[in-house]
Amino acid sequence: MSAKVKNILLKVLYILADAFSAEVVWFAFLYFRWMVLDERVTDFDTFFAPAFNFSVSSSYYPFLLYPLGCVLVYYFLGYYLRPGKHKLSSVIWSTLTGAVIIACGAFLLIIMDDVKTIDFIRYYKSVGVLWAFQFVVVLIPRLILYFFVQKRFRREQVIVKISDGMTEHELYRQIKDLFLAGKEIMVEPRLLDVFTGAARIIHIDRSPLIVVSEPAMADWELVVKRTFDFVVSAIMLVILLPVFILIALAVKIDSPGPVFYKQQRVGLYGRLFNIVKFRSMFVGAESDGPHLTHKDDSRVTRVGRFLRKYRLDELPQFWNIMRGEMSIVGPRPERPYFVAQIMEKAPYYCLLYKVRPGLTSWGPVKVGYTDTMDKMLQRLMYDITYTENMSLVLDLKILLRTVGVIIDGKGQ
């Protein structure tokens, strides 16, 4: 079974377990309220809950919407993002936080409309009961899954030791190969890494390590980022359809050849994918091999020059973003031919493999089109700095700067 299939199956298992647990929680909560309403539990009606008429909560739609709402909450908390990599503390914290959000949400959306008398103190106690059910009932199967996954499906961790005499190229060659193999990579820190805070304590009884293969964002931020990418790219593909048609006609009329141009790039974990662009060069422009584009490049068509100036040739990449091969903000993906050249001078290029490449990033904004190897290395430093400081706020700032670059027509 491949790692990708295994990852999908684990996600489905986690989601089904949470959905089933949520259904049990709602049934248990309704049963508790029925016991309280009929005074079948001594004195609980005056302590835990107000008098309910069940007009809303006992109808069919909460039985459908409550599990769905629970799964969505846990999704945006990042619980399903990387199954098999959870720590026990994160499982408990995610369940606790989610139970608070879900209980408050159910109270506002369902319980408030299902009460005869208003007594806010008893309201809060009723929400507390729902929270307790949600936390305990969901946590038990999650703990069972946690120990099962830890034993059977945990991603293999590899610790790279920096031996005496190991060169930088040898170190990053190992890291690159481990990325391609889908391993979780950690490196023994040097003294400078400890002083600068790069090393992290993974286990309390072990030496600190540098985690290489994980992005700087928290799981919930990565989920929000991916959701934003998917929604925005889908909307943009629909909204920009008339623009796409006009550009396609212009490209077709200007020079013979296809409208779109596919080019192999290096993406997440070093995997190859085909990036989609509007064709901006004459057919056969690279018949003698890959070349960097430079100012007044004769291979660029008249329409292509305009498209590049305002970055319009990049618009079809919203399709790559929607497919999950790219992100709206992330290091620009490069061709394997140039990646090999870059890694000869900067072997740490493979550190970009831990994040999805993007339509725009800090590197392209600061450096622009890279028509020389020096500019590619300069852009690399900005991109690595971005990956080490990723945040939703930083993404927003980069998007705003990108809009300025497009309006100024600084493309090439």
Buried (B, 14 or more C-beta within 10 A) or exposed (E): EEBEEBBEEBBEBBBEBBBBBBBBBBBBBBEBBBBBBEEEBEEBBEEBBBEBEEEBBBEEEBBEBBBEBBBEBBBBBBBBBBBBBBEEEBBBEBBBBBBBBBBEBBBEBBBEEBBEEEBEEBBEBBBEBBBBBBBBBBBEBBBEBBEEBEEEBEBEBBBBEBEEEEEEEEBBBBBBBBBEEBBBBBBBBEEEBEEEEBBEEBEEEEEBBBBBBBBBBBBBBBBBBBEBBBEBBBEBBEEBEEEBEEBBEBBBEBBEBEBBBEEEBBBBBBEEBEBBBBBBBBEEBEEEEEEEBEEEBEBBBEBBBBBBBBBBBBBBBBBBBBEBBBBBBBBBBBBEEBBEBBBEEBBBBBBBBBBBBBBBBBBBBBBBBBBEBEBBBBBBBBBBEBBEEBBBEBBEBBBEBBEEBBEEEBBB
